[in-house]
Amino acid sequence: MGWFNKNKKEEGIPKLPSLSRLPELPQQSQRNISLPQLPSLENQNSQMPFQRDQLQQLPSFPMSELGNRFSQNAIKEAVSGGEKGDGDFEADEFDLDDEEENQMMPLETPIKMQTEKRKIEIPSEFRTGTSRIRKAEPIFIRIDKFEESLHLFEKTKEKIKDIETLLGETKRIKEGEEKELEAWENEIQLIKNQIEKVNQDIFSKVE
């Protein structure tokens, strides 16, 4: 234990060297040095409305690369007090691509006029009529078929006329027969009357 304590006593912290003193400044130079005067609040307030007006009067440009360049140039002119003229832009700033020019060009959108259409209820009769008209389409017939059908139509008309004449003759014959039958009935009735009269005159007296 004593051996460890001896080593601790011999080990010591080295002393740092002392710093040299700085030379003193002359008193005359200290007197001549003066701090700069700060601007008063009144001057700042008097200049603030002018700057606000300049910031409010800055133009607004569309959201594109060209618009950003114009807005940056306008802000620079407002801050620098108009050192550059209106036309003092760099040549590279106006080298626009076709896509940027197309973005700057206003798109002409056609205005679609929406017209209100009145709903008219069509009656059922007109609907059926229109459906019939739509169904009546042109019919194409061959000439030979048309001539054949026309010939049959004429023959049918003639047969109808013949039937009409036969019906007329039959009707006349029937009327004549009816007259003859009626005459025969009248004659039979007359004969019957005469027989009864003879019967009454002769056979009634015999009894």
C-alpha positions in Angstrom: 0.0 0.0 0.0 2.8 2.3 0.7 4.3 1.8 -2.7 1.2 3.0 -4.5 1.0 6.1 -2.3 4.6 7.1 -3.1 3.9 7.0 -6.8 0.8 9.3 -6.4 2.8 11.9 -4.5 5.6 12.0 -7.1 3.1 12.5 -10.0 2.1 16.1 -10.2 0.0 18.4 -12.6 2.4 20.4 -14.9 2.0 24.2 -14.5 0.8 26.2 -17.6 3.0 29.0 -18.9 1.8 32.6 -18.0 0.3 34.6 -20.8 2.0 37.8 -22.0 0.1 41.1 -21.5 -1.4 42.8 -24.5 -0.3 46.3 -25.4 -2.7 49.0 -24.3 -4.5 51.2 -26.9 -3.7 54.8 -27.0 -6.2 57.1 -25.3 -6.5 59.4 -28.3 -7.6 56.6 -30.6 -10.3 55.5 -28.0 -11.6 59.0 -27.9 -11.9 59.4 -31.7 -13.7 56.1 -32.2 -17.5 56.8 -32.3 -20.3 54.3 -33.0 -22.5 54.9 -36.1 -25.9 56.4 -35.5 -28.8 54.1 -36.0 -31.8 55.4 -38.0 -34.6 56.7 -35.8 -38.1 55.0 -35.8 -39.7 58.1 -37.3 -37.6 57.9 -40.4 -38.3 54.2 -40.8 -42.0 54.8 -40.4 -41.9 57.7 -42.9 -40.2 55.4 -45.5 -42.4 52.3 -44.8 -45.5 53.6 -46.6 -43.5 54.3 -49.7 -42.0 50.8 -49.7 -45.4 49.3 -49.0 -46.9 51.2 -52.0 -44.1 49.9 -54.2 -44.7 46.3 -53.0 -48.5 46.7 -53.5 -47.9 48.1 -57.0 -45.9 45.1 -58.2 -47.7 43.4 -61.1 -48.9 39.8 -60.8 -47.8 37.4 -63.5 -49.1 33.9 -64.4 -47.7 30.8 -62.9 -45.0 29.8 -65.4 -41.3 30.2 -66.0 -41.8 33.4 -68.0 -44.1 34.8 -65.3 -41.6 34.0 -62.6 -38.8 35.8 -64.6 -41.0 38.9 -65.0 -42.0 38.9 -61.4 -38.3 38.6 -60.3 -37.3 41.4 -62.6 -40.1 43.6 -61.3 -39.1 42.9 -57.6 -35.4 43.8 -58.5 -36.5 47.1 -60.1 -38.7 48.0 -57.1 -35.9 47.2 -54.6 -33.1 48.9 -56.6 -35.2 52.0 -57.3 -35.7 51.6 -61.0 -32.0 51.5 -62.1 -32.9 49.2 -65.0 -35.3 50.4 -67.7 -38.4 48.6 -68.8 -36.6 47.0 -71.7 -33.3 46.0 -69.9 -34.0 42.3 -69.9 -31.5 39.7 -70.8 -31.8 38.0 -74.1 -31.9 34.5 -72.5 -35.0 35.4 -70.6 -37.0 35.6 -73.8 -35.9 32.3 -75.3 -39.1 30.4 -74.7 -39.9 26.9 -75.8 -42.9 26.1 -77.9 -44.6 24.5 -74.9 -44.3 27.7 -72.8 -45.7 29.8 -75.7 -48.6 27.4 -75.9 -49.2 27.8 -72.2 -49.2 31.6 -72.5 -51.6 31.6 -75.4 -55.2 31.7 -74.2 -57.2 28.6 -75.2 -60.4 29.4 -77.1 -63.0 27.1 -75.6 -66.2 26.8 -77.5 -69.2 27.8 -75.5 -71.9 25.2 -75.6 -75.4 26.7 -75.5 -77.7 24.3 -73.7 -81.1 24.6 -75.0 -84.1 23.3 -73.0 -86.1 20.9 -75.1 -89.8 20.6 -74.2 -91.1 17.1 -74.0 -94.2 16.7 -76.1 -96.4 13.7 -75.5 -97.5 12.1 -78.8 -100.9 10.4 -78.6 -101.1 6.6 -79.3 -103.1 7.1 -82.5 -100.3 9.1 -84.1 -97.7 6.6 -82.9 -99.5 3.7 -84.6 -99.9 5.8 -87.8 -96.2 6.6 -87.8 -95.3 2.9 -87.3 -97.5 1.9 -90.2 -95.9 4.6 -92.4 -92.5 3.3 -91.4 -93.5 -0.3 -92.2 -94.8 0.7 -95.7 -91.6 0.2 -97.6 -91.2 0.1 -101.4 -91.9 -3.3 -102.9 -89.9 -4.5 -106.0 -91.8 -6.8 -108.4 -90.6 -8.4 -111.7 -92.4 -7.3 -114.9 -93.4 -10.8 -116.0 -94.9 -11.5 -112.6 -96.7 -8.2 -112.7 -98.2 -9.0 -116.1 -99.2 -12.5 -115.0 -100.9 -11.1 -111.9 -102.6 -8.4 -114.0 -104.0 -11.1 -116.4 -105.3 -13.1 -113.5 -106.9 -10.0 -112.1 -108.7 -9.3 -115.4 -110.0 -12.9 -115.7 -111.3 -12.8 -112.1 -113.2 -9.6 -113.0 -114.8 -11.3 -116.0 -115.8 -14.3 -113.9 -117.4 -12.1 -111.3 -119.4 -10.4 -114.1 -120.6 -13.8 -115.4 -121.6 -14.8 -111.9 -123.6 -11.6 -111.5 -125.5 -12.2 -114.7 -126.3 -15.8 -113.7 -127.5 -14.6 -110.3 -129.7 -12.0 -112.0 -131.2 -14.7 -114.4 -131.7 -17.1 -111.5 -133.5 -14.4 -109.6 -135.8 -13.6 -112.5 -136.5 -17.3 -113.0 -137.3 -17.6 -109.3 -139.6 -14.7 -109.4 -141.4 -16.2 -112.4 -141.7 -19.6 -110.7 -143.1 -17.9 -107.6 -145.7 -16.2 -109.8 -146.7 -19.5 -111.4 -146.9 -21.2 -108.0 -149.1 -18.4 -106.8 -151.3 -18.7 -109.8 -151.6 -22.4 -109.3 -152.5 -22.0 -105.7 -155.2 -19.5 -106.7 -156.7 -21.9 -109.3 -156.7 -24.8 -106.8 -158.4 -22.6 -104.2 -161.0 -21.7 -106.9 -161.6 -25.3 -107.8 -162.0 -26.1 -104.1 -164.6 -23.4 -103.7 -166.6 -24.6 -106.7 -166.6 -28.2 -105.4 -167.9 -27.1 -102.0 -170.6 -25.1 -103.6 -171.8 -28.0 -105.7 -171.6 -30.2 -102.7 -173.8 -27.9 -100.8 -176.3 -27.4 -103.5 -176.8 -31.0 -104.6 -176.0 -33.3 -101.7 -177.6 -31.2 -99.0 -181.0 -31.5 -100.7 -180.7 -35.2 -101.1 -180.5 -35.8 -97.4 
